[in-house]
Amino acid sequence: HITIPYKPTILPGGGINGTINGTINGTIKVVYDAVVQNAGASGPRLCELTGLALRTLKRYLAELIDKHLIEYRGPKKTGGYYPVE
């Protein structure tokens, strides 16, 4: 019996995204985890944490907001992203 370790990687251009059985996976999960661990973080801060370009990050954030997993709170310039309780 051989076990091969699996290490997901973020591919250039956004990588894998979407849902399987209602769970988030791939790059979108990296973004979601960054929001959960850094509640209130701004877009530019999440870019630093995830290594994604702002445009790519915003696409994933919009998808997470549409799924009601995160929300944006506060003024446009000084607000941040929070996980939905």
C-alpha positions as CSV (number, residue, x, y, z in Angstrom):
1,H,0.0,0.0,0.0
2,I,1.5,3.3,-1.1
3,T,0.3,6.7,0.1
4,I,1.0,9.7,-2.0
5,P,0.6,13.1,-0.2
6,Y,-1.7,15.6,-1.9
7,K,-0.8,19.2,-1.7
8,P,-3.2,21.6,-3.5
9,T,-1.5,24.5,-5.3
10,I,-2.8,27.8,-6.6
11,L,-2.3,27.8,-10.4
12,P,-1.6,31.0,-12.4
13,G,-4.7,32.6,-13.6
14,G,-6.9,31.6,-10.6
15,G,-6.6,27.9,-10.3
16,I,-9.5,25.6,-9.3
17,N,-12.7,27.0,-7.9
18,G,-16.3,26.0,-7.4
19,T,-18.2,23.7,-5.2
20,I,-18.3,19.9,-4.7
21,N,-21.2,18.6,-2.5
22,G,-21.8,22.2,-1.3
23,T,-18.3,22.7,0.0
24,I,-15.9,25.3,-1.3
25,N,-12.5,24.1,-2.5
26,G,-9.3,25.2,-4.3
27,T,-8.3,28.9,-4.5
28,I,-11.7,30.1,-3.4
29,K,-11.2,28.2,-0.1
30,V,-7.8,30.0,0.3
31,V,-9.6,33.3,0.0
32,Y,-12.4,32.2,2.4
33,D,-9.9,31.0,5.0
34,A,-8.0,34.3,4.8
35,V,-11.3,36.2,5.5
36,V,-12.1,33.9,8.4
37,Q,-8.6,34.2,10.0
38,N,-8.4,38.0,9.3
39,A,-11.9,39.3,9.8
40,G,-12.3,42.9,8.8
41,A,-9.3,42.8,6.3
42,S,-9.5,45.0,3.3
43,G,-9.1,43.9,-0.3
44,P,-5.4,45.0,-0.5
45,R,-4.6,43.2,2.8
46,L,-6.2,40.0,1.5
47,C,-4.1,40.3,-1.7
48,E,-1.0,40.3,0.5
49,L,-2.2,37.3,2.5
50,T,-3.3,35.2,-0.5
51,G,-0.8,36.3,-3.1
52,L,-3.6,36.9,-5.6
53,A,-4.0,39.9,-7.9
54,L,-6.7,42.4,-6.7
55,R,-8.9,41.7,-9.7
56,T,-8.7,37.9,-9.2
57,L,-9.3,38.3,-5.5
58,K,-12.4,40.5,-6.1
59,R,-13.9,37.8,-8.3
60,Y,-13.5,35.2,-5.6
61,L,-14.8,37.6,-2.9
62,A,-17.9,38.4,-5.1
63,E,-18.5,34.6,-5.4
64,L,-18.3,34.1,-1.6
65,I,-20.6,37.1,-1.0
66,D,-23.1,35.5,-3.5
67,K,-23.0,32.3,-1.6
68,H,-23.6,34.2,1.7
69,L,-20.4,33.0,3.2
70,I,-18.8,36.4,3.7
71,E,-20.0,40.0,3.8
72,Y,-18.5,43.5,3.4
73,R,-19.1,45.8,6.3
74,G,-18.3,49.5,6.7
75,P,-17.5,52.4,4.3
76,K,-16.1,51.7,0.9
77,K,-12.7,53.0,1.7
78,T,-12.2,51.7,5.2
79,G,-14.5,48.7,5.5
80,G,-13.5,45.1,5.3
81,Y,-14.7,41.5,4.7
82,Y,-16.1,39.4,7.4
83,P,-17.4,35.8,7.6
84,V,-21.2,35.5,7.9
85,E,-22.1,34.1,11.3
